[in-house]
């Protein structure tokens, strides 16, 4: 749950500054709806590396892992070291 809140806060801050976080559904398709483009996807991945210690060079970066807040959260839960992001 904490990861989902952090992911949502990042997406809203970086890509949807005029949208309250509560209005962004966890299943809203960020790629299909043009919220995150290819450059934005790189920004998301860089943030995940910094925030959660995920090494993008050693994990599968399937685009489907970044379509929604829920998908990004599942990616974090799968690949983040156990102690990462506990703040």
PyMOL Python script that loads the backbone (N, CA, C, O; Angstrom):
from pymol import cmd

cmd.read_pdbstr("""\
ATOM      1  N   UNK A   1       0.820  -1.199   0.000  1.00  0.00           N
ATOM      2  CA  UNK A   1       0.000   0.000   0.000  1.00  0.00           C
ATOM      3  C   UNK A   1       0.863   1.262   0.000  1.00  0.00           C
ATOM      4  O   UNK A   1       0.557   2.238  -0.685  1.00  0.00           O
ATOM      5  N   UNK A   2       1.944   1.227   0.778  1.00  0.00           N
ATOM      6  CA  UNK A   2       2.837   2.383   0.833  1.00  0.00           C
ATOM      7  C   UNK A   2       3.460   2.632  -0.532  1.00  0.00           C
ATOM      8  O   UNK A   2       3.599   3.779  -0.957  1.00  0.00           O
ATOM      9  N   UNK A   3       3.837   1.548  -1.223  1.00  0.00           N
ATOM     10  CA  UNK A   3       4.424   1.700  -2.553  1.00  0.00           C
ATOM     11  C   UNK A   3       3.419   2.343  -3.509  1.00  0.00           C
ATOM     12  O   UNK A   3       3.782   3.228  -4.283  1.00  0.00           O
ATOM     13  N   UNK A   4       2.182   1.913  -3.460  1.00  0.00           N
ATOM     14  CA  UNK A   4       1.161   2.457  -4.358  1.00  0.00           C
ATOM     15  C   UNK A   4       0.979   3.953  -4.132  1.00  0.00           C
ATOM     16  O   UNK A   4       0.827   4.711  -5.089  1.00  0.00           O
ATOM     17  N   UNK A   5       0.994   4.375  -2.889  1.00  0.00           N
ATOM     18  CA  UNK A   5       0.850   5.798  -2.583  1.00  0.00           C
ATOM     19  C   UNK A   5       2.030   6.592  -3.114  1.00  0.00           C
ATOM     20  O   UNK A   5       1.854   7.684  -3.654  1.00  0.00           O
ATOM     21  N   UNK A   6       3.232   6.052  -2.965  1.00  0.00           N
ATOM     22  CA  UNK A   6       4.433   6.740  -3.454  1.00  0.00           C
ATOM     23  C   UNK A   6       4.439   6.813  -4.974  1.00  0.00           C
ATOM     24  O   UNK A   6       4.775   7.848  -5.549  1.00  0.00           O
ATOM     25  N   UNK A   7       4.069   5.717  -5.622  1.00  0.00           N
ATOM     26  CA  UNK A   7       4.015   5.692  -7.092  1.00  0.00           C
ATOM     27  C   UNK A   7       2.992   6.707  -7.584  1.00  0.00           C
ATOM     28  O   UNK A   7       3.271   7.489  -8.493  1.00  0.00           O
ATOM     29  N   UNK A   8       1.822   6.689  -6.987  1.00  0.00           N
ATOM     30  CA  UNK A   8       0.766   7.617  -7.398  1.00  0.00           C
ATOM     31  C   UNK A   8       1.199   9.062  -7.185  1.00  0.00           C
ATOM     32  O   UNK A   8       0.974   9.910  -8.048  1.00  0.00           O
ATOM     33  N   UNK A   9       1.811   9.345  -6.056  1.00  0.00           N
ATOM     34  CA  UNK A   9       2.280  10.705  -5.772  1.00  0.00           C
ATOM     35  C   UNK A   9       3.303  11.153  -6.810  1.00  0.00           C
ATOM     36  O   UNK A   9       3.268  12.299  -7.258  1.00  0.00           O
ATOM     37  N   UNK A  10       4.208  10.264  -7.196  1.00  0.00           N
ATOM     38  CA  UNK A  10       5.213  10.602  -8.207  1.00  0.00           C
ATOM     39  C   UNK A  10       4.554  10.874  -9.558  1.00  0.00           C
ATOM     40  O   UNK A  10       4.877  11.865 -10.213  1.00  0.00           O
ATOM     41  N   UNK A  11       3.641  10.013  -9.978  1.00  0.00           N
ATOM     42  CA  UNK A  11       2.973  10.182 -11.277  1.00  0.00           C
ATOM     43  C   UNK A  11       2.218  11.506 -11.304  1.00  0.00           C
ATOM     44  O   UNK A  11       2.311  12.251 -12.280  1.00  0.00           O
ATOM     45  N   UNK A  12       1.486  11.801 -10.262  1.00  0.00           N
ATOM     46  CA  UNK A  12       0.720  13.049 -10.209  1.00  0.00           C
ATOM     47  C   UNK A  12       1.659  14.252 -10.222  1.00  0.00           C
ATOM     48  O   UNK A  12       1.437  15.205 -10.969  1.00  0.00           O
ATOM     49  N   UNK A  13       2.696  14.213  -9.407  1.00  0.00           N
ATOM     50  CA  UNK A  13       3.624  15.344  -9.324  1.00  0.00           C
ATOM     51  C   UNK A  13       4.328  15.604 -10.659  1.00  0.00           C
ATOM     52  O   UNK A  13       4.473  16.754 -11.073  1.00  0.00           O
ATOM     53  N   UNK A  14       4.755  14.554 -11.318  1.00  0.00           N
ATOM     54  CA  UNK A  14       5.544  14.697 -12.544  1.00  0.00           C
ATOM     55  C   UNK A  14       4.710  14.871 -13.810  1.00  0.00           C
ATOM     56  O   UNK A  14       5.114  15.592 -14.722  1.00  0.00           O
ATOM     57  N   UNK A  15       3.547  14.215 -13.872  1.00  0.00           N
ATOM     58  CA  UNK A  15       2.811  14.159 -15.130  1.00  0.00           C
ATOM     59  C   UNK A  15       1.397  14.738 -15.076  1.00  0.00           C
ATOM     60  O   UNK A  15       0.839  15.094 -16.114  1.00  0.00           O
ATOM     61  N   UNK A  16       0.821  14.837 -13.899  1.00  0.00           N
ATOM     62  CA  UNK A  16      -0.563  15.311 -13.759  1.00  0.00           C
ATOM     63  C   UNK A  16      -0.676  16.323 -12.622  1.00  0.00           C
ATOM     64  O   UNK A  16      -1.454  16.110 -11.692  1.00  0.00           O
ATOM     65  N   UNK A  17       0.076  17.407 -12.674  1.00  0.00           N
ATOM     66  CA  UNK A  17       0.121  18.328 -11.532  1.00  0.00           C
ATOM     67  C   UNK A  17      -1.215  18.981 -11.182  1.00  0.00           C
ATOM     68  O   UNK A  17      -1.383  19.464 -10.062  1.00  0.00           O
ATOM     69  N   UNK A  18      -2.154  19.007 -12.104  1.00  0.00           N
ATOM     70  CA  UNK A  18      -3.453  19.632 -11.837  1.00  0.00           C
ATOM     71  C   UNK A  18      -4.515  18.630 -11.388  1.00  0.00           C
ATOM     72  O   UNK A  18      -5.680  18.993 -11.218  1.00  0.00           O
ATOM     73  N   UNK A  19      -4.117  17.374 -11.197  1.00  0.00           N
ATOM     74  CA  UNK A  19      -5.061  16.328 -10.819  1.00  0.00           C
ATOM     75  C   UNK A  19      -4.770  15.887  -9.386  1.00  0.00           C
ATOM     76  O   UNK A  19      -3.636  15.524  -9.072  1.00  0.00           O
ATOM     77  N   UNK A  20      -5.776  15.912  -8.516  1.00  0.00           N
ATOM     78  CA  UNK A  20      -5.566  15.401  -7.159  1.00  0.00           C
ATOM     79  C   UNK A  20      -5.237  13.903  -7.211  1.00  0.00           C
ATOM     80  O   UNK A  20      -5.830  13.164  -7.998  1.00  0.00           O
ATOM     81  N   UNK A  21      -4.310  13.465  -6.390  1.00  0.00           N
ATOM     82  CA  UNK A  21      -3.903  12.057  -6.390  1.00  0.00           C
ATOM     83  C   UNK A  21      -5.093  11.122  -6.193  1.00  0.00           C
ATOM     84  O   UNK A  21      -5.127  10.031  -6.762  1.00  0.00           O
ATOM     85  N   UNK A  22      -6.055  11.540  -5.403  1.00  0.00           N
ATOM     86  CA  UNK A  22      -7.227  10.704  -5.140  1.00  0.00           C
ATOM     87  C   UNK A  22      -8.052  10.437  -6.396  1.00  0.00           C
ATOM     88  O   UNK A  22      -8.804   9.465  -6.451  1.00  0.00           O
ATOM     89  N   UNK A  23      -7.912  11.293  -7.398  1.00  0.00           N
ATOM     90  CA  UNK A  23      -8.676  11.121  -8.636  1.00  0.00           C
ATOM     91  C   UNK A  23      -7.994  10.199  -9.644  1.00  0.00           C
ATOM     92  O   UNK A  23      -8.610   9.818 -10.639  1.00  0.00           O
ATOM     93  N   UNK A  24      -6.751   9.839  -9.410  1.00  0.00           N
ATOM     94  CA  UNK A  24      -6.040   8.938 -10.315  1.00  0.00           C
ATOM     95  C   UNK A  24      -6.297   7.499  -9.883  1.00  0.00           C
ATOM     96  O   UNK A  24      -5.792   7.047  -8.856  1.00  0.00           O
ATOM     97  N   UNK A  25      -7.086   6.788 -10.679  1.00  0.00           N
ATOM     98  CA  UNK A  25      -7.400   5.392 -10.369  1.00  0.00           C
ATOM     99  C   UNK A  25      -6.165   4.520 -10.568  1.00  0.00           C
ATOM    100  O   UNK A  25      -5.366   4.756 -11.474  1.00  0.00           O
ATOM    101  N   UNK A  26      -6.020   3.523  -9.722  1.00  0.00           N
ATOM    102  CA  UNK A  26      -4.865   2.634  -9.814  1.00  0.00           C
ATOM    103  C   UNK A  26      -4.817   1.865 -11.130  1.00  0.00           C
ATOM    104  O   UNK A  26      -3.750   1.415 -11.547  1.00  0.00           O
ATOM    105  N   UNK A  27      -5.970   1.712 -11.787  1.00  0.00           N
ATOM    106  CA  UNK A  27      -6.018   0.961 -13.044  1.00  0.00           C
ATOM    107  C   UNK A  27      -6.116   1.853 -14.286  1.00  0.00           C
ATOM    108  O   UNK A  27      -6.356   1.351 -15.384  1.00  0.00           O
ATOM    109  N   UNK A  28      -5.936   3.151 -14.130  1.00  0.00           N
ATOM    110  CA  UNK A  28      -5.976   4.085 -15.263  1.00  0.00           C
ATOM    111  C   UNK A  28      -4.732   3.869 -16.121  1.00  0.00           C
ATOM    112  O   UNK A  28      -3.613   3.930 -15.612  1.00  0.00           O
ATOM    113  N   UNK A  29      -4.918   3.617 -17.418  1.00  0.00           N
ATOM    114  CA  UNK A  29      -3.797   3.311 -18.310  1.00  0.00           C
ATOM    115  C   UNK A  29      -3.031   4.580 -18.661  1.00  0.00           C
ATOM    116  O   UNK A  29      -3.493   5.403 -19.452  1.00  0.00           O
ATOM    117  N   UNK A  30      -1.873   4.722 -18.070  1.00  0.00           N
ATOM    118  CA  UNK A  30      -1.048   5.921 -18.231  1.00  0.00           C
ATOM    119  C   UNK A  30      -0.449   6.029 -19.628  1.00  0.00           C
ATOM    120  O   UNK A  30      -0.294   7.134 -20.148  1.00  0.00           O
ATOM    121  N   UNK A  31      -0.115   4.910 -20.235  1.00  0.00           N
ATOM    122  CA  UNK A  31       0.488   4.917 -21.569  1.00  0.00           C
ATOM    123  C   UNK A  31      -0.570   5.138 -22.643  1.00  0.00           C
ATOM    124  O   UNK A  31      -0.419   6.005 -23.504  1.00  0.00           O
ATOM    125  N   UNK A  32      -1.632   4.358 -22.589  1.00  0.00           N
ATOM    126  CA  UNK A  32      -2.694   4.446 -23.596  1.00  0.00           C
ATOM    127  C   UNK A  32      -3.353   5.824 -23.610  1.00  0.00           C
ATOM    128  O   UNK A  32      -3.767   6.307 -24.664  1.00  0.00           O
ATOM    129  N   UNK A  33      -3.449   6.448 -22.455  1.00  0.00           N
ATOM    130  CA  UNK A  33      -4.099   7.755 -22.352  1.00  0.00           C
ATOM    131  C   UNK A  33      -3.135   8.927 -22.498  1.00  0.00           C
ATOM    132  O   UNK A  33      -3.524  10.079 -22.303  1.00  0.00           O
ATOM    133  N   UNK A  34      -1.884   8.640 -22.839  1.00  0.00           N
ATOM    134  CA  UNK A  34      -0.922   9.696 -23.137  1.00  0.00           C
ATOM    135  C   UNK A  34      -0.380  10.454 -21.939  1.00  0.00           C
ATOM    136  O   UNK A  34       0.232  11.510 -22.101  1.00  0.00           O
ATOM    137  N   UNK A  35      -0.591   9.939 -20.754  1.00  0.00           N
ATOM    138  CA  UNK A  35      -0.059  10.602 -19.559  1.00  0.00           C
ATOM    139  C   UNK A  35       1.459  10.447 -19.525  1.00  0.00           C
ATOM    140  O   UNK A  35       2.186  11.402 -19.254  1.00  0.00           O
ATOM    141  N   UNK A  36       1.921   9.243 -19.802  1.00  0.00           N
ATOM    142  CA  UNK A  36       3.351   8.936 -19.825  1.00  0.00           C
ATOM    143  C   UNK A  36       3.717   8.502 -21.240  1.00  0.00           C
ATOM    144  O   UNK A  36       3.136   7.560 -21.779  1.00  0.00           O
ATOM    145  N   UNK A  37       4.688   9.197 -21.836  1.00  0.00           N
ATOM    146  CA  UNK A  37       5.182   8.815 -23.160  1.00  0.00           C
ATOM    147  C   UNK A  37       6.518   8.097 -22.986  1.00  0.00           C
ATOM    148  O   UNK A  37       6.896   7.760 -21.864  1.00  0.00           O
ATOM    149  N   UNK A  38       7.234   7.860 -24.083  1.00  0.00           N
ATOM    150  CA  UNK A  38       8.484   7.102 -23.990  1.00  0.00           C
ATOM    151  C   UNK A  38       9.524   7.804 -23.120  1.00  0.00           C
ATOM    152  O   UNK A  38      10.232   7.148 -22.357  1.00  0.00           O
ATOM    153  N   UNK A  39       9.623   9.110 -23.224  1.00  0.00           N
ATOM    154  CA  UNK A  39      10.565   9.837 -22.362  1.00  0.00           C
ATOM    155  C   UNK A  39      10.101   9.824 -20.908  1.00  0.00           C
ATOM    156  O   UNK A  39      10.909   9.728 -19.984  1.00  0.00           O
ATOM    157  N   UNK A  40       8.802   9.921 -20.726  1.00  0.00           N
ATOM    158  CA  UNK A  40       8.249   9.843 -19.378  1.00  0.00           C
ATOM    159  C   UNK A  40       8.494   8.480 -18.752  1.00  0.00           C
ATOM    160  O   UNK A  40       8.728   8.373 -17.548  1.00  0.00           O
ATOM    161  N   UNK A  41       8.440   7.442 -19.573  1.00  0.00           N
ATOM    162  CA  UNK A  41       8.708   6.094 -19.086  1.00  0.00           C
ATOM    163  C   UNK A  41      10.141   5.984 -18.563  1.00  0.00           C
ATOM    164  O   UNK A  41      10.393   5.339 -17.545  1.00  0.00           O
ATOM    165  N   UNK A  42      11.066   6.616 -19.266  1.00  0.00           N
ATOM    166  CA  UNK A  42      12.456   6.636 -18.793  1.00  0.00           C
ATOM    167  C   UNK A  42      12.562   7.363 -17.452  1.00  0.00           C
ATOM    168  O   UNK A  42      13.338   6.969 -16.581  1.00  0.00           O
ATOM    169  N   UNK A  43      11.784   8.415 -17.301  1.00  0.00           N
ATOM    170  CA  UNK A  43      11.770   9.168 -16.038  1.00  0.00           C
ATOM    171  C   UNK A  43      11.222   8.302 -14.903  1.00  0.00           C
ATOM    172  O   UNK A  43      11.742   8.328 -13.787  1.00  0.00           O
ATOM    173  N   UNK A  44      10.172   7.540 -15.194  1.00  0.00           N
ATOM    174  CA  UNK A  44       9.597   6.639 -14.190  1.00  0.00           C
ATOM    175  C   UNK A  44      10.635   5.591 -13.780  1.00  0.00           C
ATOM    176  O   UNK A  44      10.830   5.333 -12.592  1.00  0.00           O
ATOM    177  N   UNK A  45      11.292   5.000 -14.762  1.00  0.00           N
ATOM    178  CA  UNK A  45      12.289   3.967 -14.474  1.00  0.00           C
ATOM    179  C   UNK A  45      13.440   4.540 -13.646  1.00  0.00           C
ATOM    180  O   UNK A  45      13.896   3.905 -12.694  1.00  0.00           O
ATOM    181  N   UNK A  46      13.905   5.728 -14.002  1.00  0.00           N
ATOM    182  CA  UNK A  46      14.985   6.370 -13.238  1.00  0.00           C
ATOM    183  C   UNK A  46      14.545   6.621 -11.798  1.00  0.00           C
ATOM    184  O   UNK A  46      15.321   6.417 -10.865  1.00  0.00           O
ATOM    185  N   UNK A  47      13.300   7.063 -11.617  1.00  0.00           N
ATOM    186  CA  UNK A  47      12.778   7.293 -10.266  1.00  0.00           C
ATOM    187  C   UNK A  47      12.718   5.984  -9.481  1.00  0.00           C
ATOM    188  O   UNK A  47      13.065   5.951  -8.300  1.00  0.00           O
ATOM    189  N   UNK A  48      12.278   4.905 -10.132  1.00  0.00           N
ATOM    190  CA  UNK A  48      12.215   3.604  -9.461  1.00  0.00           C
ATOM    191  C   UNK A  48      13.602   3.134  -9.035  1.00  0.00           C
ATOM    192  O   UNK A  48      13.772   2.557  -7.960  1.00  0.00           O
ATOM    193  N   UNK A  49      14.585   3.386  -9.886  1.00  0.00           N
ATOM    194  CA  UNK A  49      15.968   3.031  -9.535  1.00  0.00           C
ATOM    195  C   UNK A  49      16.421   3.812  -8.300  1.00  0.00           C
ATOM    196  O   UNK A  49      16.986   3.245  -7.365  1.00  0.00           O
ATOM    197  N   UNK A  50      16.167   5.112  -8.313  1.00  0.00           N
ATOM    198  CA  UNK A  50      16.591   5.971  -7.199  1.00  0.00           C
ATOM    199  C   UNK A  50      15.822   5.677  -5.913  1.00  0.00           C
ATOM    200  O   UNK A  50      16.416   5.543  -4.842  1.00  0.00           O
ATOM    201  N   UNK A  51      14.525   5.578  -6.024  1.00  0.00           N
ATOM    202  CA  UNK A  51      13.668   5.431  -4.842  1.00  0.00           C
ATOM    203  C   UNK A  51      13.749   4.040  -4.224  1.00  0.00           C
ATOM    204  O   UNK A  51      13.797   3.893  -3.003  1.00  0.00           O
ATOM    205  N   UNK A  52      13.765   3.010  -5.094  1.00  0.00           N
ATOM    206  CA  UNK A  52      13.654   1.642  -4.601  1.00  0.00           C
ATOM    207  C   UNK A  52      14.905   0.792  -4.795  1.00  0.00           C
ATOM    208  O   UNK A  52      14.927  -0.368  -4.384  1.00  0.00           O
ATOM    209  N   UNK A  53      15.942   1.345  -5.412  1.00  0.00           N
ATOM    210  CA  UNK A  53      17.168   0.577  -5.604  1.00  0.00           C
ATOM    211  C   UNK A  53      17.044  -0.532  -6.624  1.00  0.00           C
ATOM    212  O   UNK A  53      17.810  -1.495  -6.595  1.00  0.00           O
ATOM    213  N   UNK A  54      16.087  -0.404  -7.523  1.00  0.00           N
ATOM    214  CA  UNK A  54      15.913  -1.404  -8.578  1.00  0.00           C
ATOM    215  C   UNK A  54      16.954  -1.144  -9.660  1.00  0.00           C
ATOM    216  O   UNK A  54      17.095  -0.014 -10.129  1.00  0.00           O
ATOM    217  N   UNK A  55      17.680  -2.179 -10.055  1.00  0.00           N
ATOM    218  CA  UNK A  55      18.689  -2.060 -11.103  1.00  0.00           C
ATOM    219  C   UNK A  55      18.032  -2.387 -12.440  1.00  0.00           C
ATOM    220  O   UNK A  55      17.803  -3.555 -12.754  1.00  0.00           O
ATOM    221  N   UNK A  56      17.733  -1.369 -13.215  1.00  0.00           N
ATOM    222  CA  UNK A  56      17.018  -1.545 -14.484  1.00  0.00           C
ATOM    223  C   UNK A  56      17.781  -2.413 -15.472  1.00  0.00           C
ATOM    224  O   UNK A  56      17.187  -2.975 -16.392  1.00  0.00           O
ATOM    225  N   UNK A  57      19.085  -2.528 -15.292  1.00  0.00           N
ATOM    226  CA  UNK A  57      19.888  -3.351 -16.196  1.00  0.00           C
ATOM    227  C   UNK A  57      19.743  -4.844 -15.919  1.00  0.00           C
ATOM    228  O   UNK A  57      20.140  -5.666 -16.744  1.00  0.00           O
ATOM    229  N   UNK A  58      19.185  -5.197 -14.781  1.00  0.00           N
ATOM    230  CA  UNK A  58      19.118  -6.616 -14.411  1.00  0.00           C
ATOM    231  C   UNK A  58      17.698  -7.162 -14.293  1.00  0.00           C
ATOM    232  O   UNK A  58      17.516  -8.324 -13.929  1.00  0.00           O
ATOM    233  N   UNK A  59      16.697  -6.350 -14.593  1.00  0.00           N
ATOM    234  CA  UNK A  59      15.305  -6.814 -14.502  1.00  0.00           C
ATOM    235  C   UNK A  59      14.620  -6.681 -15.858  1.00  0.00           C
ATOM    236  O   UNK A  59      15.071  -5.936 -16.728  1.00  0.00           O
ATOM    237  N   UNK A  60      13.534  -7.408 -16.019  1.00  0.00           N
ATOM    238  CA  UNK A  60      12.747  -7.357 -17.247  1.00  0.00           C
ATOM    239  C   UNK A  60      11.932  -6.066 -17.266  1.00  0.00           C
ATOM    240  O   UNK A  60      11.072  -5.854 -16.412  1.00  0.00           O
ATOM    241  N   UNK A  61      12.208  -5.213 -18.240  1.00  0.00           N
ATOM    242  CA  UNK A  61      11.489  -3.935 -18.355  1.00  0.00           C
ATOM    243  C   UNK A  61      10.376  -4.042 -19.396  1.00  0.00           C
ATOM    244  O   UNK A  61      10.378  -3.322 -20.394  1.00  0.00           O
ATOM    245  N   UNK A  62       9.447  -4.926 -19.158  1.00  0.00           N
ATOM    246  CA  UNK A  62       8.289  -5.111 -20.020  1.00  0.00           C
ATOM    247  C   UNK A  62       7.402  -3.867 -19.922  1.00  0.00           C
ATOM    248  O   UNK A  62       7.028  -3.470 -18.818  1.00  0.00           O
ATOM    249  N   UNK A  63       7.059  -3.245 -21.055  1.00  0.00           N
ATOM    250  CA  UNK A  63       6.213  -2.044 -21.011  1.00  0.00           C
ATOM    251  C   UNK A  63       4.900  -2.245 -20.244  1.00  0.00           C
ATOM    252  O   UNK A  63       4.366  -1.294 -19.674  1.00  0.00           O
ATOM    253  N   UNK A  64       4.383  -3.468 -20.229  1.00  0.00           N
ATOM    254  CA  UNK A  64       3.149  -3.737 -19.493  1.00  0.00           C
ATOM    255  C   UNK A  64       3.312  -3.506 -17.990  1.00  0.00           C
ATOM    256  O   UNK A  64       2.325  -3.344 -17.272  1.00  0.00           O
ATOM    257  N   UNK A  65       4.550  -3.494 -17.522  1.00  0.00           N
ATOM    258  CA  UNK A  65       4.813  -3.264 -16.098  1.00  0.00           C
ATOM    259  C   UNK A  65       4.653  -1.806 -15.700  1.00  0.00           C
ATOM    260  O   UNK A  65       4.742  -1.465 -14.521  1.00  0.00           O
ATOM    261  N   UNK A  66       4.418  -0.944 -16.687  1.00  0.00           N
ATOM    262  CA  UNK A  66       4.376   0.495 -16.419  1.00  0.00           C
ATOM    263  C   UNK A  66       3.099   1.163 -16.927  1.00  0.00           C
ATOM    264  O   UNK A  66       3.051   2.386 -17.062  1.00  0.00           O
ATOM    265  N   UNK A  67       2.072   0.370 -17.208  1.00  0.00           N
ATOM    266  CA  UNK A  67       0.854   0.933 -17.787  1.00  0.00           C
ATOM    267  C   UNK A  67      -0.024   1.652 -16.773  1.00  0.00           C
ATOM    268  O   UNK A  67      -0.692   2.629 -17.111  1.00  0.00           O
ATOM    269  N   UNK A  68      -0.027   1.178 -15.545  1.00  0.00           N
ATOM    270  CA  UNK A  68      -0.907   1.737 -14.515  1.00  0.00           C
ATOM    271  C   UNK A  68      -0.150   1.871 -13.195  1.00  0.00           C
ATOM    272  O   UNK A  68       0.938   1.319 -13.033  1.00  0.00           O
ATOM    273  N   UNK A  69      -0.728   2.600 -12.271  1.00  0.00           N
ATOM    274  CA  UNK A  69      -0.153   2.685 -10.924  1.00  0.00           C
ATOM    275  C   UNK A  69      -0.072   1.287 -10.318  1.00  0.00           C
ATOM    276  O   UNK A  69       0.927   0.941  -9.687  1.00  0.00           O
ATOM    277  N   UNK A  70      -1.111   0.487 -10.503  1.00  0.00           N
ATOM    278  CA  UNK A  70      -1.123  -0.874  -9.958  1.00  0.00           C
ATOM    279  C   UNK A  70      -0.009  -1.722 -10.565  1.00  0.00           C
ATOM    280  O   UNK A  70       0.643  -2.483  -9.851  1.00  0.00           O
ATOM    281  N   UNK A  71       0.215  -1.601 -11.867  1.00  0.00           N
ATOM    282  CA  UNK A  71       1.274  -2.374 -12.528  1.00  0.00           C
ATOM    283  C   UNK A  71       2.654  -1.940 -12.047  1.00  0.00           C
ATOM    284  O   UNK A  71       3.525  -2.779 -11.814  1.00  0.00           O
ATOM    285  N   UNK A  72       2.854  -0.639 -11.898  1.00  0.00           N
ATOM    286  CA  UNK A  72       4.143  -0.135 -11.413  1.00  0.00           C
ATOM    287  C   UNK A  72       4.374  -0.599  -9.974  1.00  0.00           C
ATOM    288  O   UNK A  72       5.488  -0.974  -9.610  1.00  0.00           O
ATOM    289  N   UNK A  73       3.328  -0.573  -9.165  1.00  0.00           N
ATOM    290  CA  UNK A  73       3.431  -1.031  -7.784  1.00  0.00           C
ATOM    291  C   UNK A  73       3.804  -2.511  -7.731  1.00  0.00           C
ATOM    292  O   UNK A  73       4.646  -2.910  -6.927  1.00  0.00           O
ATOM    293  N   UNK A  74       3.185  -3.321  -8.580  1.00  0.00           N
ATOM    294  CA  UNK A  74       3.517  -4.750  -8.635  1.00  0.00           C
ATOM    295  C   UNK A  74       4.971  -4.947  -9.056  1.00  0.00           C
ATOM    296  O   UNK A  74       5.655  -5.832  -8.540  1.00  0.00           O
ATOM    297  N   UNK A  75       5.443  -4.126  -9.990  1.00  0.00           N
ATOM    298  CA  UNK A  75       6.836  -4.173 -10.431  1.00  0.00           C
ATOM    299  C   UNK A  75       7.763  -3.882  -9.251  1.00  0.00           C
ATOM    300  O   UNK A  75       8.750  -4.587  -9.042  1.00  0.00           O
ATOM    301  N   UNK A  76       7.445  -2.852  -8.490  1.00  0.00           N
ATOM    302  CA  UNK A  76       8.250  -2.499  -7.311  1.00  0.00           C
ATOM    303  C   UNK A  76       8.259  -3.653  -6.317  1.00  0.00           C
ATOM    304  O   UNK A  76       9.317  -4.031  -5.814  1.00  0.00           O
ATOM    305  N   UNK A  77       7.104  -4.207  -6.036  1.00  0.00           N
ATOM    306  CA  UNK A  77       7.015  -5.291  -5.058  1.00  0.00           C
ATOM    307  C   UNK A  77       7.781  -6.527  -5.518  1.00  0.00           C
ATOM    308  O   UNK A  77       8.284  -7.294  -4.698  1.00  0.00           O
ATOM    309  N   UNK A  78       7.866  -6.712  -6.818  1.00  0.00           N
ATOM    310  CA  UNK A  78       8.576  -7.871  -7.363  1.00  0.00           C
ATOM    311  C   UNK A  78      10.090  -7.678  -7.363  1.00  0.00           C
ATOM    312  O   UNK A  78      10.830  -8.611  -7.049  1.00  0.00           O
ATOM    313  N   UNK A  79      10.557  -6.484  -7.709  1.00  0.00           N
ATOM    314  CA  UNK A  79      11.981  -6.292  -7.963  1.00  0.00           C
ATOM    315  C   UNK A  79      12.750  -5.448  -6.941  1.00  0.00           C
ATOM    316  O   UNK A  79      13.981  -5.476  -6.938  1.00  0.00           O
ATOM    317  N   UNK A  80      12.080  -4.719  -6.097  1.00  0.00           N
ATOM    318  CA  UNK A  80      12.803  -3.875  -5.133  1.00  0.00           C
ATOM    319  C   UNK A  80      13.427  -4.733  -4.042  1.00  0.00           C
ATOM    320  O   UNK A  80      12.808  -5.683  -3.563  1.00  0.00           O
ATOM    321  N   UNK A  81      14.651  -4.399  -3.651  1.00  0.00           N
ATOM    322  CA  UNK A  81      15.229  -5.081  -2.488  1.00  0.00           C
ATOM    323  C   UNK A  81      14.297  -4.893  -1.291  1.00  0.00           C
ATOM    324  O   UNK A  81      13.641  -3.857  -1.182  1.00  0.00           O
ATOM    325  N   UNK A  82      14.232  -5.851  -0.417  1.00  0.00           N
ATOM    326  CA  UNK A  82      13.273  -5.839   0.705  1.00  0.00           C
ATOM    327  C   UNK A  82      13.332  -4.582   1.559  1.00  0.00           C
ATOM    328  O   UNK A  82      12.296  -4.131   2.045  1.00  0.00           O
ATOM    329  N   UNK A  83      14.493  -4.012   1.753  1.00  0.00           N
ATOM    330  CA  UNK A  83      14.604  -2.837   2.623  1.00  0.00           C
ATOM    331  C   UNK A  83      14.380  -1.526   1.887  1.00  0.00           C
ATOM    332  O   UNK A  83      14.257  -0.481   2.525  1.00  0.00           O
ATOM    333  N   UNK A  84      14.325  -1.556   0.560  1.00  0.00           N
ATOM    334  CA  UNK A  84      14.207  -0.323  -0.229  1.00  0.00           C
ATOM    335  C   UNK A  84      12.826   0.293  -0.091  1.00  0.00           C
ATOM    336  O   UNK A  84      11.817  -0.409  -0.027  1.00  0.00           O
ATOM    337  N   UNK A  85      12.801   1.611  -0.046  1.00  0.00           N
ATOM    338  CA  UNK A  85      11.533   2.338  -0.050  1.00  0.00           C
ATOM    339  C   UNK A  85      10.738   2.216   1.225  1.00  0.00           C
ATOM    340  O   UNK A  85       9.557   2.564   1.253  1.00  0.00           O
ATOM    341  N   UNK A  86      11.347   1.738   2.263  1.00  0.00           N
ATOM    342  CA  UNK A  86      10.624   1.571   3.516  1.00  0.00           C
ATOM    343  C   UNK A  86      10.409   2.889   4.239  1.00  0.00           C
ATOM    344  O   UNK A  86       9.762   2.929   5.285  1.00  0.00           O
ATOM    345  N   UNK A  87      10.943   3.953   3.692  1.00  0.00           N
ATOM    346  CA  UNK A  87      10.833   5.274   4.317  1.00  0.00           C
ATOM    347  C   UNK A  87       9.428   5.786   4.202  1.00  0.00           C
ATOM    348  O   UNK A  87       9.131   6.886   4.668  1.00  0.00           O
TER     349      UNK A  87
END
""", "prot")
cmd.dss("prot")
cmd.show_as("cartoon", "prot")
cmd.util.cbc("prot")
cmd.orient("prot")
